[in-house]
């Protein structure tokens, strides 16, 4: 009886390589936002990863039946990769407390100085 040998192919099959593309999204923070959102102007960014944001609002004075101008200012976290300078108009959103004074995070920069 004659036996036949079956040759196995010696070709190596290359597996398709998947390149991991990490997109640098500079406007989406790592923190989950919830609650209120505001648009304000950066008045200070001297602290590490923190900026002070200020915006104008109007409150009604019942006694004089008129409106009064007031300003609100809060500390906001600057996410990694985002460059913020004094005078920029930014959009901030409320998030879980990051530190003793920071409860907001900068979502996007609307206009440059």
C-alpha positions as CSV (number, residue, x, y, z in Angstrom):
1,X,0.0,0.0,0.0
2,X,1.3,3.4,-0.9
3,X,0.8,6.2,1.6
4,X,0.5,9.7,0.4
5,X,1.8,12.6,2.4
6,X,-0.3,15.7,2.6
7,X,1.8,18.9,2.6
8,X,0.8,21.6,4.9
9,X,1.2,25.1,3.6
10,X,4.1,26.9,5.1
11,X,2.8,30.3,4.3
12,X,2.3,32.5,7.3
13,X,-0.9,34.5,7.3
14,X,-0.5,38.0,8.5
15,X,-3.2,39.1,10.9
16,X,-4.6,42.5,10.2
17,X,-3.2,45.0,12.5
18,X,-5.5,47.4,14.2
19,X,-4.0,50.8,14.8
20,X,-5.4,52.4,17.9
21,X,-6.1,56.0,17.1
22,X,-6.5,58.2,20.1
23,X,-8.3,61.3,19.2
24,X,-7.4,64.3,21.2
25,X,-10.7,65.8,22.1
26,X,-9.9,69.0,24.0
27,X,-13.5,70.1,24.7
28,X,-14.8,67.0,26.5
29,X,-13.9,66.7,30.2
30,X,-13.4,63.5,32.2
31,X,-16.0,64.5,34.7
32,X,-19.7,63.8,34.5
33,X,-21.6,67.1,34.3
34,X,-25.0,67.6,35.9
35,X,-27.1,70.6,36.9
36,X,-26.6,74.1,35.8
37,X,-24.5,75.5,32.9
38,X,-23.2,79.1,32.6
39,X,-21.3,81.2,30.1
40,X,-18.8,83.6,31.5
41,X,-15.5,85.4,31.2
42,X,-12.2,84.1,32.7
43,X,-10.9,86.7,35.2
44,X,-8.1,84.7,36.7
45,X,-6.1,81.5,35.9
46,X,-3.2,81.8,38.3
47,X,-4.0,78.6,40.2
48,X,-3.0,75.2,38.9
49,X,-5.8,73.6,36.8
50,X,-8.3,76.2,38.0
51,X,-9.8,79.4,36.6
52,X,-12.2,81.9,38.1
53,X,-15.2,82.5,35.9
54,X,-17.4,85.6,36.2
55,X,-20.7,86.5,34.6
56,X,-23.3,89.3,34.9
57,X,-26.9,88.7,36.1
58,X,-29.8,90.9,37.0
59,X,-31.8,90.7,40.2
60,X,-35.1,92.4,40.9
61,X,-35.5,94.9,43.7
62,X,-39.1,94.7,44.9
63,X,-38.9,97.9,46.9
64,X,-37.8,100.1,44.0
65,X,-39.5,98.0,41.2
66,X,-36.3,97.9,39.2
67,X,-33.5,95.5,38.3
68,X,-30.0,95.7,39.7
69,X,-26.8,94.4,38.1
70,X,-24.9,91.8,40.0
71,X,-21.9,89.6,39.2
72,X,-21.4,86.0,40.1
73,X,-18.0,84.3,40.2
74,X,-17.1,80.6,40.7
75,X,-13.9,78.5,40.5
76,X,-13.9,76.0,37.6
77,X,-11.6,73.1,36.7
78,X,-9.5,73.3,33.5
79,X,-9.3,69.9,31.9
80,X,-6.0,68.5,30.6
81,X,-5.1,69.8,27.1
82,X,-7.3,72.8,27.3
83,X,-5.5,76.2,27.1
84,X,-7.4,79.0,28.8
85,X,-6.2,82.6,29.2
86,X,-7.6,85.6,30.9
87,X,-10.4,87.3,28.9
88,X,-11.6,84.1,27.2
89,X,-15.3,83.5,27.1
90,X,-16.0,79.9,28.3
91,X,-18.9,77.6,29.0
92,X,-18.9,75.9,32.4
93,X,-21.1,73.1,33.8
94,X,-21.8,71.9,37.3
95,X,-20.2,68.6,38.3
96,X,-19.5,66.7,41.5
97,X,-17.2,68.6,44.0
98,X,-13.6,68.5,42.8
99,X,-12.2,70.3,45.8
100,X,-13.4,72.6,48.6
101,X,-14.2,75.5,46.2
102,X,-14.5,73.8,42.8
103,X,-17.9,72.5,41.7
104,X,-17.8,73.5,38.1
105,X,-15.7,72.3,35.0
106,X,-15.0,74.2,31.8
107,X,-16.7,72.4,28.9
108,X,-15.6,74.6,26.0
109,X,-13.9,77.8,25.0
110,X,-16.4,79.9,23.0
111,X,-14.1,82.9,22.1
112,X,-10.5,83.8,22.6
113,X,-9.3,87.0,24.1
